[in-house]
Amino acid sequence: MAMEYTNLGNTGLIVSRLCFGTMTFGRSQWKLGGVEQKTADLMVGAVLDNGINFFDTADIYSAGQSEEMLGKALGQKRQDVIIATKARGRVGPGHNDAGLSRRHLFDAIDKSLRRLGTDYVDLYQVHGWDALTPLEETMDALGDIVASGRVRYIGFSNYAAWQAALSIGIAERLGTARFRSAQMHYSLLCRDIEHEVVPLCLSEGIGILPWSPLSGGFLSGKYRRDAEPVAGTRIGDRGVWFPPFDRDLGFKVVEALNAIAPEIGATPSQISLAWLLRKPGVTSVIIGARSMEQLKDNLRSVDVKLDEKVFQRLEDLTAPKPLYPNWMIANQSQDRLPKN
Ligand SMILES: NC(=O)c1ccc[n+]([C@@H]2O[C@H](COP(=O)([O-])OP(=O)(O)OC[C@H]3O[C@@H](n4cnc5c(N)ncnc54)[C@H](OP(=O)(O)O)[C@@H]3O)[C@@H](O)[C@H]2O)c1
């Protein structure tokens, strides 16, 4: 089956339903992959051959190396693809070498463009909340960067729903660019965004871009309940379980994935990605890989269509506990549903 495409939220921008995340490119203190240029070139080639037109990176990934390597790997193909990058993380020792101030954003975008070897970024994302900068300043600066032509669309990442909602209102009041995408952690083992962020995105036409869709590789099924994570895996190399999740539930989900896999002829990774591709509001799932084998495995997730029974089994197994006031809102909404 071929790659599918969709609009990024309510914009006219058409992106593939898988986005290739390049956080594993380059060497960093985070020990996330150490992918070299030669492998990066092969990966980007395979990704393009499989119909992906959407790439995600950030200024802080391997201290800028990820952006540089992606730019090199794309070469002339840059004009055919959608590049997303991010700013907010610390890139130097100075007070203004981090955050979402006008000063830092203007610096950060120029440096990202230089590293990527392009004169515009399609989607520029704030990488997280900045408690030190007024939101008005951030939205105003982002709007000016869009107006300058260096950026086409803007998005947020790792915002609480109230922070995103506030930003949307401020952008409207200022008459400036508004957020079009939400890059958030979302996987079978972390469905927290279903409480607040997903409803906001559905209401406002914001495209959801799940990050760490395999919970850092855990959902591939390669970790064992009765053994320590081994070297050569992300969790083994780093000694950190990130993103965090309930480990007991994690192993139960992997057992379920292992049981479903032979029934439908798909791998645990493919099933986990296919589940996300069915979730409301999800525009494009950001896949990651450290090797070509992993990449090929994950690329085939678009061929896996989960039937209602399998989908519901995974839904039930990982259902988030209802939070207040959401359960009260749901109760009270029952007599506000239109009658057929
Ligand atoms: N906005 C944010 O704050 C944020 C945060 C994190 C990521 N992101 C974005 O999301 C992208 C994806 O995140 P992620 O890399 O954490 O995704 P992920 O899919 O949860 O984890 C990818 C890692 O899992 C392992 N893996 C992947 N596929 C596998 C397979 N088929 N079989 C076995 N192992 C497999 C590999 O690690 P090992 O081989 O090393 O075990 C790979 O590097 C990033 O590139 C980045 O663009 C954004």
PDBQT file of the ligand as one rigid body, heavy atoms in Angstrom, charges set to zero:
ROOT
HETATM    1  N1  LIG A 401       9.159  17.706  20.657  1.00  0.00    +0.000 N 
HETATM    2  C1  LIG A 401       9.837  16.969  21.496  1.00  0.00    +0.000 C 
HETATM    3  O1  LIG A 401      10.048  17.338  22.666  1.00  0.00    +0.000 OA
HETATM    4  C2  LIG A 401      10.386  15.657  21.015  1.00  0.00    +0.000 A 
HETATM    5  C3  LIG A 401      10.950  14.738  21.937  1.00  0.00    +0.000 A 
HETATM    6  C4  LIG A 401      11.410  13.523  21.430  1.00  0.00    +0.000 A 
HETATM    7  C5  LIG A 401      11.319  13.243  20.066  1.00  0.00    +0.000 A 
HETATM    8  N2  LIG A 401      10.800  14.171  19.199  1.00  0.00    +0.000 N 
HETATM    9  C6  LIG A 401      10.694  13.894  17.749  1.00  0.00    +0.000 C 
HETATM   10  O2  LIG A 401      10.098  12.622  17.554  1.00  0.00    +0.000 OA
HETATM   11  C7  LIG A 401      10.965  11.811  16.757  1.00  0.00    +0.000 C 
HETATM   12  C8  LIG A 401      10.784  10.368  17.141  1.00  0.00    +0.000 C 
HETATM   13  O3  LIG A 401      11.094  10.207  18.536  1.00  0.00    +0.000 OA
HETATM   14  P1  LIG A 401      11.801   8.906  19.051  1.00  0.00    +0.000 P 
HETATM   15  O4  LIG A 401      13.074   8.701  18.300  1.00  0.00    +0.000 OA
HETATM   16  O5  LIG A 401      11.884   8.994  20.522  1.00  0.00    +0.000 OA
HETATM   17  O6  LIG A 401      10.715   7.796  18.578  1.00  0.00    +0.000 OA
HETATM   18  P2  LIG A 401      10.441   6.315  19.081  1.00  0.00    +0.000 P 
HETATM   19  O7  LIG A 401       9.870   5.613  17.909  1.00  0.00    +0.000 OA
HETATM   20  O8  LIG A 401       9.658   6.291  20.332  1.00  0.00    +0.000 OA
HETATM   21  O9  LIG A 401      11.906   5.735  19.413  1.00  0.00    +0.000 OA
HETATM   22  C9  LIG A 401      12.823   5.532  18.377  1.00  0.00    +0.000 C 
HETATM   23  C10 LIG A 401      13.918   4.608  18.865  1.00  0.00    +0.000 C 
HETATM   24  O10 LIG A 401      13.361   3.336  19.209  1.00  0.00    +0.000 OA
HETATM   25  C11 LIG A 401      14.149   2.269  18.679  1.00  0.00    +0.000 C 
HETATM   26  N3  LIG A 401      13.386   1.713  17.553  1.00  0.00    +0.000 N 
HETATM   27  C12 LIG A 401      12.657   2.390  16.619  1.00  0.00    +0.000 A 
HETATM   28  N4  LIG A 401      12.056   1.549  15.770  1.00  0.00    +0.000 NA
HETATM   29  C13 LIG A 401      12.399   0.322  16.171  1.00  0.00    +0.000 A 
HETATM   30  C14 LIG A 401      12.065  -0.962  15.679  1.00  0.00    +0.000 A 
HETATM   31  N5  LIG A 401      11.273  -1.099  14.614  1.00  0.00    +0.000 N 
HETATM   32  N6  LIG A 401      12.576  -2.048  16.318  1.00  0.00    +0.000 NA
HETATM   33  C15 LIG A 401      13.375  -1.904  17.406  1.00  0.00    +0.000 A 
HETATM   34  N7  LIG A 401      13.744  -0.701  17.911  1.00  0.00    +0.000 NA
HETATM   35  C16 LIG A 401      13.244   0.411  17.300  1.00  0.00    +0.000 A 
HETATM   36  C17 LIG A 401      15.446   2.944  18.224  1.00  0.00    +0.000 C 
HETATM   37  O11 LIG A 401      16.280   3.131  19.360  1.00  0.00    +0.000 OA
HETATM   38  P3  LIG A 401      17.472   2.132  19.811  1.00  0.00    +0.000 P 
HETATM   39  O12 LIG A 401      17.876   1.284  18.650  1.00  0.00    +0.000 OA
HETATM   40  O13 LIG A 401      18.542   3.055  20.237  1.00  0.00    +0.000 OA
HETATM   41  O14 LIG A 401      16.909   1.333  20.944  1.00  0.00    +0.000 OA
HETATM   42  C18 LIG A 401      14.953   4.312  17.779  1.00  0.00    +0.000 C 
HETATM   43  O15 LIG A 401      15.954   5.283  17.729  1.00  0.00    +0.000 OA
HETATM   44  C19 LIG A 401      12.357  12.393  16.983  1.00  0.00    +0.000 C 
HETATM   45  O16 LIG A 401      13.252  12.102  15.929  1.00  0.00    +0.000 OA
HETATM   46  C20 LIG A 401      12.047  13.869  17.036  1.00  0.00    +0.000 C 
HETATM   47  O17 LIG A 401      11.909  14.379  15.735  1.00  0.00    +0.000 OA
HETATM   48  C21 LIG A 401      10.337  15.355  19.671  1.00  0.00    +0.000 A 
ENDROOT
TORSDOF 0
